[in-house]
Amino acid sequence: NDEKNEEAMDDIKHEENQNSDVITFSVVDSIPPEMLEKRTDYSGTIEKISYKTKDYFGNESEITKNAYVYLPYNYDETKQYNVLYLMHGIGGSEGEWGMTGEDSLIKKIMDNLIYNGLIEPFIIVTPNGRSAADHSPSSDFNSFYVFGKELRNDLIPYIDKHYATYADYDDNGYDLTKARDHRAMAGLSMGGMQTINIGLCECLDIISYFGAFSAAPTTYTASVIAEKLKSFSDYDINFFYNICGTEDQIAIASASAAVTSLTELTDKLSENKNFIWQKVGGGHSFDIWYLGFYNFVNLVFKNK
């Protein structure tokens, strides 16, 4: 086991260019076990927040929604932090990633990566991806598709106002595009669809890192993505990471269709530069999604 652990850690390759502080990470097929251990020191915190938004799927009346926020150990309001917006699947809610308390795997991974100096500290937000008054798991799934309005108009501004981000927040309005290099979006299944259809194809002006884990069947195909990216000629993609299980009967077709030939269809993406498509053995499950999360957080905010 010790040899396997050492081999897993050896897969984490950090190469520093003498003329750059950009770090290259090689994705792994399994999370090193030590990264899943609960820390009793240098531990981050998780907060539950409530914020005002609108029923964008309905009459746009004001509603209140909840989300969870991970803050890294020694979070300092005088500093500036990058932010990852992490989305759930069709049957879940803001708590599906389990980022709700001390035993959260997301928290364990982040605490260990930060403690070992493998990533810089950053904030994670897990919202409810349904933009509707009824945002329960049993509600109309079509409310997932209008989440871009909530993300841009309400959620990101709330986080920028209440936390130490790179944005120059102002109650009277501010330019969200200025801090786009410091925002990421990722998600599992339906959240992977949102990351691609909404994050990449609607919000590239305000977000620049994207991670799709087992992207759901309604995800745009590569040709549609490439066409929509033409609307963002002034904005680059810092990184786009995708993963799916080869035995995933729900998402392997859609996840593949979203990325196959994509680097040939747009000059914004280049294999092994700012684009990775990873296929591993497995189904539509958290084994794949936590692995996707682990790889993504090792890649994000390092390619500016």
N, C-alpha and C positions, 0 to 999 in steps of 0.2 A: 504493500500500500504506500509505503514511504517513497518507493521508486516511482509509482504512478503519480503521486502528488508532486514530486519533483519535476516529472515530465510535463505535468499540466502547467506548473508554474513556468517551466522553460518555454512553453508556448506563448507566454506573454512577452513579446519582444519589444523592448523600448530602444529605439535607435535615434540618437540625437545627432542631427546634422550640425557640423561645426559652425555653419553660418546661419542656423535657424533653431528655434526652440520648438519646432513642430515634431511631435512624437508619433511614430508609426506603431500601430498595434495589429498583431496578427490574430484574427478571430479564432476561437477555440470551439471544440465540439462538446466540451463539458466544463462546468464551473469548478474551479479548484475548491475542494472541500473546506479549506481554511477560510475561504471567502464567505462561507455560509454560517460561520460560527458567530454567536452572539457576543458582542463586546460588553464588558462591564466598565470599561474606561473609554475615553475619547468617543463617546456615543452621541449621535445626533438626536434630534427630537422630532416628534410628529404632532402637528396641530390640526384641529378640525375648524374650518372656517365656514362662514355663511356670507353670501354676497348677493346683491341685487342684480337681476337680469330681466329678460322679457320672455314671454311665451311666443317665441319666434315661429313656432309651428302652428300657433293659433292666432289670437287677436292682438298679440304684442303687448298685452297687459303686463304690469310689473309683477314679478315673482321672485321668490328667494330660493336659492339652491345652496347645497353644501359641497365641500371639497376637502381633501386632506392635503397638508403641506409638510414635506420633509425639509427640515433645516439641518445643515451639517453641524458637527461638533464645533463649539466655540463660535457659532454664528455671531457676526458683528455688524450692527446696523450702520457703522461708519464705513464699511467696505462695500464692494459691489459683487453681485453673484449672478452667474448664468442661471437660466431656468429651463427645466424640462417639463412639458405638459404631457402626461402619460395617460392614455385613454384605455377604457375597458371594452369588453365585448357586448354582444347583443343581449345576453341574458344577465348582465351584471350592472353595477352601479359604481359610484365613487369608491366603494370599499372592495371591489372585486380583486384588485391587486394586493389586497391584504395590508395596505400601508396605513394601518389604523392604530398600531400600538407597538410596544417594545419587541414583540416577537415577529415583526414584519421581516420577510426575506429581503424586500427592497431595502429596508433600513440596514439589515445586516451586511448586505453586499456593499452598499454605499459607505457605511462606517469603516469597513475593512479596506476598501480601495483607497479611501481618503487617508486613513491612518498609515497605510503602507506607501503613500506618496505616488500611487499609480494614476490617480486622477486628481484634478483640482476640486475643491468643495463647490457644490452647486445645489440649488433648490429644486425639488420635484413637487409638482402639483398633480393630484389625481382627481379630476372633476367628474361629474355625471355628464355623459356625452349626449343626452337627450335635451334638446332645447324646447321644452314644452312645460306647461303647468303640471301635467301629469308626466313626471319623469321616472315613474316606477318601472321595474323590469318587465311588467306586463303591458306597458303602454305601447302605442303605435310606434313601430321601429322607424318610420319615416322621419321622425323628429331628429334622428341622428344626422340627417343630411343638411340641416340648416344650422348646425352647430357653429359654422364659421362666423355667423353674425354675433353669437354670444362670445366666442373666443376673442374676436376683434374689438367689439364694442364694450364688453363688460368684464370678462374674466382676466384678460391680460392687463387692462387698466387697473383692476382691483389689486392684482399682485404687484404691479409696478408702484402703486400708491402705498401699499402697506408693508412691502418688503424691500430689502436693499438690493435692487436690481441695477442694471446698467442704463435703464431708461431715465430720461429727464422728465419725470411725470409732472403734470400740471392739471389742476382741477378744471381749468378752462380749455383744456385740449393740448395735446402734444403729439410729436411726430413718432409714431411707433416704429417707423422704418429704421431710425437711427440705431436702435439696439437689436436689429434682426440677427446680427452675428452672435448674439448672446441668448438666443432662444432656440429651443428644440421641441419637436413634437414626435411622439411615438405611440404605438398602441397595438393591442392584440385583436385579431379577427376583425370585428366591426370597427374597433379603434384603429386597426391598421388601414382599413378602408378610409376612415376619416383622415388619417395622417396623409394619405396619398391624395384623395379626392379634394379634401378641404385644405389641409396644411400645405401640401406641395403645389396643388393646382389652383388654389384660391388665395392663399396667404403667404406666397413666397416673398412678398415685399416686407413681411414682418417676422418671418421665421426662416432659418437657413439650414437647420439640421433635421433629418427625418429618419424614422425607423419604423418599418412595418413588419409585424410578426404575424405570419399566417393571415395575410390580408383577405378579407371576406369576399364572397362571390360577386358583389356589386362594385368592386374596385375597378377603376378605369383601366383599360388596356394600355399597353405601351404607346400605341399610335395616338390615342386620345390624350394621354399625358403629354406627349411631345408637342401636340398641337396646342394644348392649353399653356404650356410653358412659353410659347411664343409671345404671350401677352405680358411676359415679365422680362423683356429684353435687357433691362437695366440691372437685373438681380441674378446673382450666381447661386449655386447650391453648394454649401460647404461640405455636406455629406448626405448620402442616401443609402441606408442599410436595409436589407431585406433578408428574412429568414422564413423557412417553412419546412415542416416535416414531410418526408417523402411518402409516408403512409397516410397523410392527412387527406381524407376523402372529401372534406368540406372545402378546403382552401388551396390545395396544391395547384389546381387548374387556374384559379383566379390570381393567386400570388405569382405564378409563373408568367401568365399573360401580361401582368403589369410591368414586368421587367425584361422579358425576352426581347432582344434587339433594341432595347431602349437607348443604350449608349450609341447605337448607330443612327438613331432617329433624332437625337438632340446633341448639340455640342456642349451642353451644360454638364454632362456626366461622362466620366471616363473610368473604365475598369481599373480597380486597384489604386485610383487616385482619390476619387470622391464617391465611389459606387461599389457596393459589395452585394452579391446575391449568394446567400448561403443555404444549401440544402443539407439537412441531416436526417438520420433515421428517427421516426417518431410520428405521432398523430397530431390531432387538434387539441393540444393540452398545455398545461403550465410548464411541463418539462421543456418544451420548445420556447415558450414565452419568457420564462426566467432566463434561459440561455440567451435569447435574443436581447433581453434587457441588459444582461451582463456584458455582452459584446458591444452593444450600442453605447453604453455609458463609458466604455473604454475608448470609444472612437470619437464621441461627441466633444465639441468645444476645443478640438485640437487641430483643426484644419483651416483655421482662419488665415 
